[in-house]
Amino acid sequence: MKWFFLVIVLSAGIVIQAQDFSKVSLSKMGDEELLGLFSKIDNDSIKAEAVARVYLNRSKEEKDTIKMARIFHPKKNIAFADSVIALTKDMNHKTYPALGYILKSFEYHKTDDLVLKTKYSLIAYKHAIENDNISQQIYISDYLIFLKSVWGDKRKALELQKIRHAQMSQGDYFKKIKESSRKEVIDDADIMHLENELSSIQNSVFCYLNLRKLDSANIFITEGLKKARLYNGYSNYKDHYTLWFNEASVEVDYYSNDFFSSIAKGDSLLRNTMNDLSEASIQNLNFFKGLSFLELGDKEQVLSI
């Protein structure tokens, strides 16, 4: 039996070694075949580049840049992103090489490497600005604003958020979005714009909340709830936005010393939307509920949560 498995493993290696990596041969393969082949190549940059080049050229011809994100293991995805970067680093192109750095940043996000995620996000943002790709700038700055607001200069985070929001308010915003987006999403430009608006409002709430400018945070929460009612894209997204703004309102009430309101709102969310809440949201709501009871001097209620 051991010999049987050894033969299988060795045969697989022989197949890969014997694989024709010429452009003509690779061009005949489907997308999934190319991705499957790429996932089997270990430490062979020449073969990896050959596969990546064919896949990249195909995505460019089809104007479908999202294909770049369709490899599955982070290590392989990072290797693929490196191939994209190497192939496109000298291009003066709206999409590349920024997309390679975006993919790389995303993979490090999946492995919880905050330092490298941030490093490659900043590089991607630089290229997106140089190549006037508004879609990429809006996407990347969303994370950078969050990062600065939590770990960095909270005022700088708000400044960056205001720049992001101003970009979305420009007269040629839709034109730039269509020029820098893949063809499959252009028909959904209105929904995409509303999603960007909602994320922008979320950023504003988050920034003002962290700066303890609570009146401003409340203004944006109200605006966010109105916008969320207009959203007709993915139904679970609509619920996500509504719950997010209501959860933020619980925190604003707590920091405003309106502890009874914070508890009441939190209980309402836990009672009526428990099945729709993430584990993190449930913990967060109970956390502020407990803090509110502590402020009110009711330790028995804290222990009962």
C-alpha positions as CSV (number, residue, x, y, z in Angstrom):
1,M,0.0,0.0,0.0
2,K,2.8,2.4,0.9
3,W,4.4,1.7,-2.6
4,F,1.0,2.5,-4.2
5,F,0.9,5.9,-2.6
6,L,4.5,6.5,-3.4
7,V,3.9,5.8,-7.1
8,I,0.9,8.2,-7.0
9,V,3.0,11.0,-5.5
10,L,5.9,10.4,-7.9
11,S,3.5,10.2,-10.9
12,A,2.0,13.5,-9.9
13,G,5.5,15.0,-9.8
14,I,6.3,13.6,-13.2
15,V,3.1,15.0,-14.7
16,I,4.0,18.5,-13.5
17,Q,7.6,18.2,-14.7
18,A,6.4,17.0,-18.1
19,Q,3.7,19.6,-18.4
20,D,4.1,21.8,-21.4
21,F,4.5,25.4,-20.1
22,S,4.6,27.0,-23.5
23,K,2.2,29.9,-24.1
24,V,0.3,27.9,-26.8
25,S,-0.3,25.0,-24.5
26,L,-1.2,27.1,-21.5
27,S,-3.6,29.2,-23.6
28,K,-5.6,26.1,-24.3
29,M,-6.3,25.5,-20.7
30,G,-9.4,26.8,-18.9
31,D,-9.2,29.2,-16.0
32,E,-9.6,26.5,-13.3
33,E,-7.0,24.4,-15.0
34,L,-4.5,27.2,-14.9
35,L,-5.3,27.9,-11.3
36,G,-5.0,24.3,-10.4
37,L,-1.6,24.1,-12.2
38,F,-0.4,27.2,-10.5
39,S,-1.3,25.8,-7.1
40,K,0.9,22.7,-7.7
41,I,4.1,24.7,-8.6
42,D,6.4,25.1,-5.7
43,N,9.5,27.3,-5.8
44,D,9.6,27.4,-9.6
45,S,9.4,31.1,-10.5
46,I,9.8,30.5,-14.2
47,K,6.9,28.1,-14.5
48,A,4.8,30.3,-12.1
49,E,5.4,33.3,-14.3
50,A,4.5,31.5,-17.4
51,V,1.1,30.5,-15.9
52,A,0.5,33.9,-14.4
53,R,1.3,35.7,-17.7
54,V,-1.3,33.7,-19.6
55,Y,-3.9,34.2,-16.9
56,L,-3.1,37.9,-16.6
57,N,-3.3,38.4,-20.3
58,R,-6.7,36.6,-20.4
59,S,-8.1,38.8,-17.7
60,K,-6.9,41.9,-19.4
61,E,-8.5,40.9,-22.7
62,E,-11.7,40.2,-20.9
63,K,-11.4,43.3,-18.7
64,D,-12.1,41.1,-15.7
65,T,-9.5,42.0,-13.0
66,I,-11.3,40.2,-10.3
67,K,-9.9,36.9,-11.7
68,M,-6.7,37.8,-9.9
69,A,-8.3,36.9,-6.6
70,R,-9.3,33.3,-7.5
71,I,-6.4,31.2,-6.1
72,F,-7.1,29.8,-2.8
73,H,-4.2,29.2,-0.3
74,P,-2.7,32.5,1.0
75,K,0.9,31.3,0.3
76,K,-0.1,30.6,-3.3
77,N,-2.1,33.8,-3.6
78,I,0.9,35.8,-2.5
79,A,3.1,34.0,-5.0
80,F,0.5,34.8,-7.7
81,A,0.3,38.4,-6.6
82,D,4.1,38.6,-6.8
83,S,3.9,37.3,-10.4
84,V,1.3,39.9,-11.3
85,I,3.5,42.7,-9.7
86,A,6.6,41.4,-11.5
87,L,4.8,41.3,-14.9
88,T,3.3,44.7,-14.6
89,K,5.7,46.8,-12.5
90,D,6.8,48.9,-15.5
91,M,3.3,49.4,-16.9
92,N,1.6,52.8,-16.9
93,H,-1.8,51.2,-16.4
94,K,-4.9,52.1,-14.5
95,T,-5.2,48.7,-12.9
96,Y,-1.7,47.4,-12.6
97,P,0.6,46.9,-10.7
98,A,-1.7,48.3,-7.9
99,L,-4.0,45.2,-8.2
100,G,-1.1,42.9,-7.4
101,Y,-0.4,44.9,-4.2
102,I,-4.1,44.9,-3.3
103,L,-4.2,41.1,-3.6
104,K,-1.0,40.8,-1.6
105,S,-2.4,43.0,1.1
106,F,-5.7,41.0,1.2
107,E,-3.8,37.8,1.7
108,Y,-1.8,39.1,4.6
109,H,-5.1,40.3,6.0
110,K,-6.3,36.7,5.9
111,T,-3.2,35.6,7.8
112,D,-3.6,38.4,10.4
113,D,-0.3,40.1,9.4
114,L,-1.3,43.7,10.1
115,V,2.2,45.1,9.3
116,L,2.5,43.6,5.9
117,K,-1.2,44.2,5.0
118,T,-0.6,47.9,5.8
119,K,2.7,48.0,3.9
120,Y,1.2,46.7,0.7
121,S,-2.0,48.7,1.1
122,L,0.1,51.9,1.2
123,I,2.1,50.8,-1.9
124,A,-1.2,50.0,-3.8
125,Y,-2.6,53.3,-2.7
126,K,0.4,55.1,-4.1
127,H,0.1,53.4,-7.5
128,A,-3.7,54.0,-7.5
129,I,-3.1,57.7,-7.1
130,E,-0.4,57.8,-9.7
131,N,-2.6,56.0,-12.3
132,D,-5.8,58.0,-11.3
133,N,-7.7,54.8,-10.4
134,I,-10.5,56.1,-8.3
135,S,-12.1,52.7,-7.6
136,Q,-8.8,51.4,-6.1
137,Q,-8.3,54.6,-4.1
138,I,-11.8,54.4,-2.6
139,Y,-11.3,50.7,-1.8
140,I,-7.8,51.0,-0.2
141,S,-8.5,54.2,1.7
142,D,-11.4,52.5,3.5
143,Y,-8.9,50.3,5.3
144,L,-6.3,53.0,5.8
145,I,-8.9,55.2,7.5
146,F,-9.9,52.4,9.9
147,L,-6.3,51.7,10.7
148,K,-5.4,55.3,11.5
149,S,-8.5,55.8,13.5
150,V,-7.7,52.8,15.7
151,W,-3.9,52.7,15.9
152,G,-2.7,56.1,14.6
153,D,-3.6,59.8,14.5
154,K,-7.3,59.9,14.8
155,R,-7.4,63.5,13.4
156,K,-5.4,62.4,10.3
157,A,-7.9,59.5,9.9
158,L,-10.7,62.1,9.8
159,E,-8.8,64.2,7.2
160,L,-8.3,61.1,5.0
161,Q,-12.0,60.3,5.4
162,K,-13.0,63.8,4.2
163,I,-10.7,63.4,1.2
164,R,-12.3,60.1,0.4
165,H,-15.8,61.5,0.7
166,A,-14.8,64.5,-1.5
167,Q,-13.6,62.2,-4.2
168,M,-17.0,60.5,-4.2
169,S,-18.7,63.9,-4.6
170,Q,-16.8,65.0,-7.7
171,G,-18.8,65.6,-10.8
172,D,-16.8,63.1,-12.8
173,Y,-16.9,60.4,-10.1
174,F,-19.2,58.1,-12.0
175,K,-17.1,58.5,-15.2
176,K,-13.9,57.6,-13.3
177,I,-15.6,54.6,-11.6
178,K,-16.7,53.2,-15.0
179,E,-13.2,53.8,-16.5
180,S,-11.5,52.0,-13.7
181,S,-14.0,49.1,-13.0
182,R,-14.3,45.8,-14.7
183,K,-17.2,45.5,-17.2
184,E,-19.2,43.1,-15.0
185,V,-19.8,45.7,-12.3
186,I,-20.5,48.8,-14.5
187,D,-24.2,47.9,-14.8
188,D,-24.3,48.0,-11.0
189,A,-22.6,51.3,-10.7
190,D,-25.5,52.9,-8.8
191,I,-25.5,50.1,-6.2
192,M,-21.7,50.3,-6.0
193,H,-21.9,54.0,-5.4
194,L,-24.4,53.6,-2.6
195,E,-22.2,51.0,-1.0
196,N,-19.3,53.4,-1.2
197,E,-21.5,56.1,0.3
198,L,-22.5,53.8,3.2
199,S,-18.9,52.8,3.9
200,S,-18.0,56.5,3.8
201,I,-20.7,57.3,6.4
202,Q,-19.5,54.4,8.5
203,N,-16.0,55.8,8.4
204,S,-17.3,59.2,9.5
205,V,-19.2,57.7,12.4
206,F,-16.1,55.6,13.4
207,C,-13.8,58.6,13.2
208,Y,-16.0,61.0,15.2
209,L,-16.8,58.3,17.7
210,N,-13.1,57.7,18.3
211,L,-12.5,61.4,18.6
212,R,-15.5,61.5,21.0
213,K,-17.2,64.1,18.8
214,L,-20.5,62.4,19.6
215,D,-23.0,65.0,18.1
216,S,-21.2,64.6,14.7
217,A,-21.3,60.8,15.1
218,N,-25.0,60.9,15.7
219,I,-25.6,63.1,12.6
220,F,-23.9,60.5,10.4
221,I,-25.7,57.6,12.1
222,T,-29.0,59.2,11.2
223,E,-27.8,59.7,7.6
224,G,-26.5,56.1,7.5
225,L,-29.8,54.6,8.6
226,K,-31.7,56.7,5.9
227,K,-29.2,55.5,3.2
228,A,-29.4,51.9,4.3
229,R,-33.2,52.0,3.7
230,L,-32.4,52.9,0.0
231,Y,-30.1,50.0,-0.5
232,N,-31.5,47.3,-2.8
233,G,-28.4,45.3,-3.5
234,Y,-27.5,42.1,-1.5
235,S,-30.2,41.7,1.1
236,N,-27.8,40.7,3.8
237,Y,-25.8,43.8,3.2
238,K,-28.8,45.9,3.9
239,D,-29.3,44.2,7.2
240,H,-25.6,44.6,7.9
241,Y,-25.6,48.4,7.4
242,T,-28.8,48.9,9.5
243,L,-27.4,46.8,12.3
244,W,-24.0,48.5,12.2
245,F,-25.5,52.0,12.6
246,N,-27.8,50.9,15.4
247,E,-24.9,49.2,17.2
248,A,-22.8,52.4,16.8
249,S,-25.7,54.3,18.4
250,V,-25.4,52.1,21.5
251,E,-21.8,53.1,21.8
252,V,-22.5,56.8,21.2
253,D,-25.2,56.8,24.0
254,Y,-22.7,55.2,26.4
255,Y,-20.0,57.8,25.7
256,S,-22.7,60.5,26.0
257,N,-23.4,59.1,29.6
258,D,-27.0,58.2,28.4
259,F,-26.6,54.8,30.0
260,F,-30.3,53.9,30.2
261,S,-30.7,54.5,26.4
262,S,-27.5,52.5,25.7
263,I,-28.9,49.6,27.6
264,A,-32.4,49.8,26.1
265,K,-31.0,50.0,22.5
266,G,-28.6,47.2,23.1
267,D,-31.3,45.0,24.6
268,S,-33.6,45.7,21.6
269,L,-30.9,44.6,19.2
270,L,-30.1,41.5,21.2
271,R,-33.8,40.6,21.5
272,N,-35.0,41.3,18.0
273,T,-32.0,40.7,15.8
274,M,-30.0,38.1,17.7
275,N,-30.0,35.6,14.7
276,D,-28.6,38.3,12.4
277,L,-25.9,39.5,14.7
278,S,-22.3,38.3,14.5
279,E,-20.6,36.9,17.5
280,A,-18.5,40.0,17.7
281,S,-21.6,42.2,17.7
282,I,-23.2,40.2,20.4
283,Q,-20.1,40.5,22.6
284,N,-19.8,44.2,21.9
285,L,-23.4,44.9,22.8
286,N,-23.1,43.0,26.0
287,F,-19.8,44.7,26.8
288,F,-21.4,48.2,26.6
289,K,-24.4,46.9,28.5
290,G,-22.2,45.8,31.3
291,L,-20.2,49.1,31.3
292,S,-23.5,51.0,31.5
293,F,-24.7,49.0,34.4
294,L,-21.4,49.6,36.1
295,E,-21.7,53.3,35.6
296,L,-25.2,53.1,37.2
297,G,-23.8,51.2,40.1
298,D,-25.8,48.0,39.4
299,K,-23.2,45.3,39.8
300,E,-25.8,42.5,40.1
301,Q,-27.0,43.3,36.6
302,V,-23.4,43.2,35.3
303,L,-22.9,39.7,36.8
304,S,-26.1,38.5,35.2
305,I,-25.1,39.3,31.6
